[in-house]
Amino acid sequence: MHIMKVIYKSLIALILFMMGISVQAQIITCHDNKFWRGGKPYYFVGTNFWYGAILGSLGQGGDRVRLCKELDQMKKLGINNLRILVGSDGISGIKTKVEPTLQIAPDVYNDTILAGLDYLLKEMAERKMVAVLYLNNSWEWSGGYGFYLEHAGAGKVPRPDEDGYPAYMNFAAQFASNEKAHQLFYEYVRFIIGRTNRYTGKRYIDDPAIMSWQIGNEPRAFSKNALPAFVKWLSQASALIRSLDPHHLISIGSEGAWGCEGDYAIYKKICADKNISYCNVHLWPYNWGWAKADSLIANLPRACANTRDYIDRHLAVCKKLGKPLVMEEFGYPRDSFKFSLGTPTTGRDCYYKYVFGLVRDNAAKGGLFAGCNFWGWGGEAIPRHKQWIPGDPYTGDPAQEAQGLNSVFSSDKSTLMIIRKYCKILSSIQ
């Protein structure tokens, strides 16, 4: 009898071990300077779908019918990589901030949004799509830095729409060195990564629908003086995530040198961390002054040339580190800086083709530029107001931006054709 018990326990252990190997085999990995999925190199055109968990909920803002329709449309186009906000932080009723919020107060969670995230990941897994999940935000539109600083006793966070962005950024610069704010964030990280999906029964750390845990959306020091503390915090955060999840990729969510106070050496330092799997950049020609509202098409050559230079400079860093690069945010406004559905997207289409072409050409040579996520997916949404207010449909543009500014809607047929074409090309590169 004793021998049978030993054999039984050994069989159970072997089955669990083999199941673990099977799960790990499905998870996207990064080695030999490439992403790998199912034993093949993985290159992609993806999108930003920050509101996915809200759509997946059954509460305020939830719309599972729309969610499934959006996922089906993206899948049909060939999009299988979605960058998603885990959840916003703080109280509701604040203009320019995402609602409903997930973390109402430190360690106080809205279970409706958690259910939405679970449902989203379930539906993505069924379509063989993967998520890059970002856990924090340096900007006000989802809470992030300001939320943690307020609860750490740093005072009330300035609102950019009232006090201006300089006031907000001066306040947010405290986050890099505020240990109490860090600890509040780390508790959130432990809670999220330690979860089990209520619909699938999968632990998050075993879920192949997750490609990467991302420390934050555009984490910044907001001050040259804060850069050493900024580097230290990112290293601590990535080490914590790795201790909680030994399988998934980890990324920063950085804009690149633009988000490191223009310092490429700092960008190299944060990306060189042993727990960071791959590198990120974001790129915004209009926001960064490379294209003007009244001359978007005329400014395309300059925007494209500066884009190429910015990517090449970061690829040089990636080459030294032996890590692939993803340009996970970029956008270009509609022609004549108009926002409404049906307005032309000539400039945007040209810019998208240029960026997608850079990924294609680099990937075809076995280079490090492995993918990109355009900002952002608007899908079936029909904006009701220039500025988002609760009750309006979610678009790719968060609450602080004009609705339709950078969104790709289902009615943008010419843009969708370009996306489909390059998704197909990249999926065929081996």
C-alpha positions as CSV (number, residue, x, y, z in Angstrom):
1,M,0.0,0.0,0.0
2,H,2.8,2.4,0.9
3,I,4.5,1.7,-2.5
4,M,1.2,2.5,-4.3
5,K,0.9,5.8,-2.4
6,V,4.4,6.7,-3.4
7,I,3.7,5.8,-7.1
8,Y,0.5,7.8,-7.0
9,K,2.2,10.9,-5.6
10,S,5.0,10.6,-8.1
11,L,2.5,10.4,-11.0
12,I,0.6,13.4,-9.7
13,A,3.9,15.3,-9.4
14,L,4.9,14.3,-12.9
15,I,1.5,15.4,-14.4
16,L,1.7,18.7,-12.6
17,F,5.3,19.1,-13.9
18,M,4.3,18.3,-17.5
19,M,1.4,20.7,-17.2
20,G,3.8,23.4,-16.1
21,I,6.0,22.7,-19.1
22,S,3.0,22.9,-21.4
23,V,1.9,26.3,-20.0
24,Q,5.4,27.7,-20.3
25,A,5.6,26.4,-23.9
26,Q,2.6,28.5,-24.8
27,I,3.8,31.7,-23.2
28,I,5.7,34.1,-25.4
29,T,9.4,34.1,-24.7
30,C,12.3,36.3,-25.6
31,H,15.7,34.9,-26.5
32,D,18.3,35.1,-29.3
33,N,17.3,38.7,-29.8
34,K,13.7,37.7,-30.8
35,F,10.3,37.0,-29.4
36,W,9.2,33.4,-29.8
37,R,5.7,32.0,-29.9
38,G,5.0,28.3,-30.3
39,G,8.6,27.7,-31.4
40,K,8.5,30.4,-34.1
41,P,9.7,34.0,-34.2
42,Y,6.9,36.4,-33.3
43,Y,6.6,39.8,-35.1
44,F,3.5,41.9,-34.9
45,V,1.4,44.9,-35.6
46,G,-0.8,45.4,-32.5
47,T,-2.8,48.1,-31.0
48,N,-3.6,49.9,-27.7
49,F,-6.9,48.9,-26.2
50,W,-6.6,50.5,-22.8
51,Y,-10.3,50.2,-21.9
52,G,-10.6,46.5,-22.6
53,A,-11.1,45.5,-18.9
54,I,-13.8,48.1,-18.5
55,L,-15.7,46.8,-21.5
56,G,-15.4,43.2,-20.1
57,S,-17.2,44.2,-16.9
58,L,-20.8,44.0,-16.1
59,G,-21.0,47.4,-14.3
60,Q,-20.6,51.0,-15.4
61,G,-19.0,51.1,-18.8
62,G,-19.3,47.4,-19.4
63,D,-20.3,46.0,-22.7
64,R,-19.4,42.4,-23.3
65,V,-21.2,42.3,-26.6
66,R,-19.1,45.2,-27.9
67,L,-16.0,43.7,-26.5
68,C,-16.4,40.4,-28.3
69,K,-17.3,42.2,-31.5
70,E,-14.2,44.4,-31.2
71,L,-11.9,41.4,-30.5
72,D,-13.4,39.5,-33.5
73,Q,-12.8,42.5,-35.8
74,M,-9.2,42.9,-34.6
75,K,-8.6,39.1,-35.0
76,K,-10.0,39.3,-38.5
77,L,-7.5,42.0,-39.3
78,G,-4.6,39.9,-38.0
79,I,-4.2,42.0,-34.8
80,N,-3.3,39.6,-31.9
81,N,-1.3,41.9,-29.5
82,L,-3.2,44.3,-27.3
83,R,-1.7,46.8,-24.8
84,I,-4.2,47.2,-22.0
85,L,-4.5,49.2,-18.8
86,V,-5.1,46.9,-15.8
87,G,-7.2,49.5,-14.1
88,S,-7.4,53.1,-13.1
89,D,-6.9,54.5,-9.5
90,G,-8.8,56.8,-7.2
91,I,-12.3,58.2,-6.7
92,S,-14.7,58.8,-9.5
93,G,-16.1,62.1,-10.7
94,I,-12.8,63.7,-11.6
95,K,-12.8,65.3,-15.1
96,T,-10.2,63.9,-17.6
97,K,-9.8,60.7,-15.6
98,V,-10.8,57.2,-16.7
99,E,-14.0,55.8,-15.0
100,P,-14.9,53.5,-13.4
101,T,-11.8,53.0,-11.3
102,L,-10.3,49.7,-10.2
103,Q,-8.4,50.7,-7.1
104,I,-10.7,53.1,-5.2
105,A,-8.2,53.5,-2.3
106,P,-5.0,51.6,-1.5
107,D,-5.9,47.9,-1.4
108,V,-9.6,48.6,-1.9
109,Y,-10.7,47.2,-5.2
110,N,-13.7,47.3,-7.5
111,D,-14.4,43.6,-8.1
112,T,-16.5,44.5,-11.1
113,I,-13.4,45.7,-13.0
114,L,-11.4,42.7,-11.8
115,A,-14.2,40.5,-13.3
116,G,-13.9,42.5,-16.5
117,L,-10.2,41.9,-16.7
118,D,-10.7,38.2,-16.1
119,Y,-13.4,38.1,-18.8
120,L,-11.2,40.0,-21.3
121,L,-8.3,37.6,-20.8
122,K,-10.6,34.6,-21.2
123,E,-11.9,36.0,-24.5
124,M,-8.5,36.9,-25.7
125,A,-7.2,33.4,-25.0
126,E,-10.0,31.9,-27.0
127,R,-8.8,34.0,-30.0
128,K,-5.1,33.3,-29.4
129,M,-4.5,37.0,-28.6
130,V,-2.0,38.3,-26.1
131,A,-2.0,41.2,-23.7
132,V,0.6,43.6,-22.5
133,L,-0.8,44.7,-19.1
134,Y,0.5,48.0,-17.7
135,L,0.3,48.4,-13.9
136,N,0.9,52.1,-13.3
137,N,0.8,55.4,-15.2
138,S,2.9,58.6,-14.8
139,W,0.0,60.6,-16.3
140,E,-3.2,61.8,-14.6
141,W,-5.7,60.1,-16.8
142,S,-5.7,56.8,-14.9
143,G,-4.5,57.9,-11.4
144,G,-1.1,56.2,-11.1
145,Y,1.7,58.4,-9.8
146,G,-0.7,61.1,-8.4
147,F,-2.9,58.5,-6.7
148,Y,0.0,56.9,-4.8
149,L,1.6,60.2,-3.9
150,E,-1.6,61.6,-2.5
151,H,-2.1,58.5,-0.3
152,A,1.6,58.6,0.7
153,G,0.9,62.1,2.2
154,A,2.6,64.2,-0.5
155,G,-0.5,66.5,-0.8
156,K,-3.2,66.9,-3.4
157,V,-2.2,66.2,-7.0
158,P,-2.5,69.2,-9.3
159,R,-4.9,68.7,-12.2
160,P,-3.3,69.5,-15.6
161,D,-6.6,70.8,-17.1
162,E,-6.8,73.4,-14.3
163,D,-3.2,73.9,-13.0
164,G,-1.3,73.1,-16.2
165,Y,1.1,70.2,-17.0
166,P,4.2,71.9,-15.5
167,A,2.6,72.0,-12.1
168,Y,1.5,68.4,-12.4
169,M,5.0,67.2,-13.6
170,N,6.7,69.0,-10.7
171,F,4.4,67.2,-8.3
172,A,4.8,63.8,-10.1
173,A,8.6,64.1,-9.9
174,Q,8.4,63.2,-6.2
175,F,7.3,59.7,-7.1
176,A,10.8,58.5,-8.1
177,S,12.0,58.8,-4.5
178,N,8.9,58.4,-2.4
179,E,9.3,55.0,-0.7
180,K,5.8,55.1,0.8
181,A,4.2,55.6,-2.6
182,H,6.3,52.7,-3.9
183,Q,5.2,50.4,-1.2
184,L,1.5,51.2,-2.0
185,F,2.2,50.4,-5.6
186,Y,4.0,47.2,-4.8
187,E,1.0,46.0,-2.7
188,Y,-1.1,46.5,-5.8
189,V,1.4,44.6,-8.0
190,R,1.3,41.7,-5.6
191,F,-2.5,41.6,-5.6
192,I,-2.9,41.7,-9.4
193,I,-0.1,39.3,-10.3
194,G,-1.2,36.9,-7.6
195,R,-4.7,36.6,-8.9
196,T,-6.5,33.6,-10.4
197,N,-9.0,34.1,-13.3
198,R,-12.5,33.3,-12.1
199,Y,-13.6,32.2,-15.5
200,T,-10.8,30.0,-16.6
201,G,-9.3,28.9,-13.3
202,K,-5.8,29.9,-14.5
203,R,-3.5,31.7,-12.3
204,Y,-2.4,34.9,-13.9
205,I,1.3,33.8,-13.7
206,D,0.4,30.7,-15.8
207,D,-1.8,32.4,-18.4
208,P,-0.5,32.4,-22.0
209,A,-2.9,35.2,-22.8
210,I,-0.5,37.5,-21.0
211,M,2.6,38.4,-23.0
212,S,4.2,40.9,-20.6
213,W,3.8,42.7,-17.3
214,Q,4.6,46.3,-17.8
215,I,5.7,48.5,-14.9
216,G,3.7,51.5,-16.2
217,N,2.5,53.7,-19.0
218,E,5.3,56.1,-19.9
219,P,7.1,56.1,-16.5
220,R,9.2,59.2,-16.2
221,A,11.4,60.8,-13.6
222,F,10.1,64.3,-14.6
223,S,13.4,65.8,-13.4
224,K,17.1,65.2,-14.2
225,N,17.8,65.3,-10.5
226,A,15.3,62.4,-10.0
227,L,16.9,60.1,-12.6
228,P,19.1,58.1,-10.1
229,A,16.0,57.4,-7.9
230,F,14.0,56.7,-11.1
231,V,16.5,54.0,-12.2
232,K,16.5,52.4,-8.7
233,W,12.7,52.3,-8.5
234,L,12.3,50.6,-12.0
235,S,14.9,48.0,-10.9
236,Q,13.1,47.3,-7.7
237,A,9.7,47.1,-9.4
238,S,11.0,44.7,-12.1
239,A,12.7,42.5,-9.4
240,L,9.4,42.3,-7.5
241,I,7.5,41.3,-10.6
242,R,10.0,38.6,-11.5
243,S,9.9,37.2,-7.9
244,L,6.1,36.9,-8.3
245,D,6.0,35.6,-11.9
246,P,8.9,33.5,-13.2
247,H,7.4,32.9,-16.6
248,H,6.1,36.1,-18.3
249,L,8.1,38.8,-20.0
250,I,8.6,42.1,-18.2
251,S,8.8,45.5,-19.8
252,I,9.0,49.1,-18.7
253,G,6.6,51.0,-20.9
254,S,9.1,53.7,-21.6
255,E,8.9,56.3,-24.3
256,G,12.6,55.9,-24.8
257,A,15.1,58.8,-24.3
258,W,12.1,61.2,-24.5
259,G,10.9,59.7,-21.2
260,C,14.4,59.7,-19.7
261,E,14.8,63.5,-19.8
262,G,16.5,63.1,-23.2
263,D,19.3,60.9,-21.7
264,Y,20.1,57.8,-23.9
265,A,22.5,56.6,-21.2
266,I,19.7,56.4,-18.7
267,Y,17.5,54.6,-21.3
268,K,20.3,52.1,-21.8
269,K,20.6,51.6,-18.0
270,I,17.0,51.0,-17.3
271,C,16.7,48.6,-20.3
272,A,19.9,46.7,-19.3
273,D,18.3,45.5,-16.0
274,K,18.4,41.7,-15.8
275,N,14.7,41.5,-15.2
276,I,13.7,43.6,-18.2
277,S,13.0,41.3,-21.2
278,Y,12.7,43.8,-24.0
279,C,12.8,47.5,-24.8
280,N,10.0,50.0,-25.6
281,V,9.7,53.3,-27.3
282,H,6.7,55.6,-27.9
283,L,6.6,58.2,-30.7
284,W,4.2,61.1,-31.2
285,P,5.1,63.4,-34.2
286,Y,2.4,65.9,-33.4
287,N,2.9,66.1,-29.7
288,W,6.6,66.4,-30.1
289,G,6.4,69.2,-32.6
290,W,7.4,67.3,-35.7
291,A,4.1,67.9,-37.4
292,K,1.8,70.9,-37.1
293,A,-2.0,70.9,-36.9
294,D,-2.4,73.1,-40.0
295,S,0.2,71.2,-42.1
296,L,0.0,67.5,-41.1
297,I,0.4,66.1,-44.7
298,A,3.1,68.7,-45.6
299,N,5.0,67.7,-42.5
300,L,5.0,64.0,-43.2
301,P,8.6,63.9,-44.6
302,R,10.0,65.5,-41.5
303,A,7.9,63.3,-39.2
304,C,9.0,60.2,-41.0
305,A,12.7,61.2,-41.1
306,N,12.7,62.0,-37.3
307,T,10.8,58.8,-36.6
308,R,13.5,56.8,-38.4
309,D,16.3,58.6,-36.6
310,Y,14.6,58.1,-33.2
311,I,14.1,54.4,-33.8
312,D,17.6,53.9,-35.2
313,R,19.2,55.5,-32.1
314,H,17.2,53.2,-29.8
315,L,17.9,50.1,-31.9
316,A,21.6,50.9,-31.5
317,V,21.1,50.6,-27.7
318,C,19.1,47.4,-28.1
319,K,21.8,45.9,-30.2
320,K,24.3,46.5,-27.4
321,L,21.9,44.9,-24.9
322,G,20.8,42.1,-27.2
323,K,17.1,42.8,-26.6
324,P,14.3,43.4,-29.2
325,L,12.4,46.7,-29.5
326,V,8.7,47.4,-29.6
327,M,7.3,50.8,-30.5
328,E,4.2,50.3,-28.5
329,E,2.6,53.7,-28.9
330,F,2.4,56.0,-31.9
331,G,-0.2,58.0,-33.6
332,Y,-1.0,60.7,-36.2
333,P,-4.0,63.0,-36.2
334,R,-6.7,63.0,-38.9
335,D,-6.3,65.4,-41.8
336,S,-6.8,69.0,-41.0
337,F,-6.7,68.1,-37.3
338,K,-10.4,67.1,-37.4
339,F,-11.8,64.5,-34.9
340,S,-15.1,63.4,-36.2
341,L,-15.8,60.0,-37.8
342,G,-15.6,60.0,-41.6
343,T,-13.0,62.7,-41.8
344,P,-10.0,61.8,-44.0
345,T,-6.9,59.9,-42.7
346,T,-4.5,60.5,-45.6
347,G,-1.7,61.6,-43.4
348,R,-2.2,58.9,-40.8
349,D,-2.4,56.2,-43.4
350,C,1.0,57.3,-44.9
351,Y,2.6,57.5,-41.5
352,Y,1.3,54.0,-40.5
353,K,2.6,52.6,-43.7
354,Y,6.0,54.1,-43.0
355,V,6.2,52.7,-39.5
356,F,4.8,49.3,-40.4
357,G,7.3,49.2,-43.3
358,L,10.2,49.8,-40.9
359,V,9.1,46.9,-38.7
360,R,8.8,44.7,-41.8
361,D,12.1,45.6,-43.3
362,N,13.9,45.1,-40.0
363,A,12.2,41.8,-39.2
364,A,12.9,40.5,-42.7
365,K,16.7,40.9,-41.9
366,G,16.3,39.3,-38.5
367,G,16.7,42.6,-36.8
368,L,15.6,43.8,-33.4
369,F,12.6,45.9,-34.3
370,A,10.0,43.2,-33.5
371,G,6.7,45.0,-33.4
372,C,4.5,48.0,-32.9
373,N,1.2,48.9,-31.3
374,F,-0.7,51.9,-32.9
375,W,-2.7,54.2,-30.6
376,G,-5.4,53.4,-30.4
377,W,-8.3,51.1,-31.2
378,G,-11.7,53.0,-31.3
379,G,-13.6,50.3,-33.1
380,E,-17.4,50.6,-33.0
381,A,-17.4,53.6,-30.8
382,I,-19.2,56.8,-31.9
383,P,-17.9,59.8,-29.9
384,R,-20.7,61.9,-28.4
385,H,-18.6,64.8,-27.1
386,K,-15.3,66.3,-28.0
387,Q,-14.2,65.6,-24.4
388,W,-15.2,62.2,-22.9
389,I,-17.7,62.3,-20.1
390,P,-19.1,59.3,-18.1
391,G,-21.7,57.4,-20.2
392,D,-19.9,58.1,-23.5
393,P,-18.5,55.1,-25.4
394,Y,-14.8,54.5,-24.9
395,T,-12.6,55.3,-27.8
396,G,-8.8,54.9,-28.2
397,D,-8.4,58.5,-26.8
398,P,-8.4,58.7,-23.0
399,A,-10.5,61.2,-21.2
400,Q,-8.1,64.1,-21.3
401,E,-7.8,64.1,-25.1
402,A,-10.2,65.0,-27.9
403,Q,-12.3,62.0,-28.8
404,G,-11.3,60.8,-32.2
405,L,-7.9,62.5,-32.2
406,N,-5.8,59.3,-32.5
407,S,-8.5,56.6,-32.6
408,V,-8.8,54.1,-35.4
409,F,-12.5,53.4,-35.9
410,S,-14.2,50.5,-37.8
411,S,-15.3,53.0,-40.4
412,D,-11.6,53.9,-41.2
413,K,-11.5,51.5,-44.1
414,S,-8.3,52.7,-45.7
415,T,-6.4,52.5,-42.4
416,L,-7.8,49.0,-41.7
417,M,-6.7,47.8,-45.1
418,I,-3.1,48.9,-44.3
419,I,-3.2,47.2,-40.9
420,R,-4.5,44.0,-42.4
421,K,-1.8,44.0,-45.1
422,Y,1.1,44.4,-42.7
423,C,-0.3,42.0,-40.1
424,K,-0.3,39.3,-42.8
425,I,3.2,40.2,-43.9
426,L,4.7,40.1,-40.4
427,S,2.9,36.9,-39.5
428,S,4.7,35.1,-42.4
429,I,8.2,36.2,-41.5
430,Q,10.2,33.3,-40.0
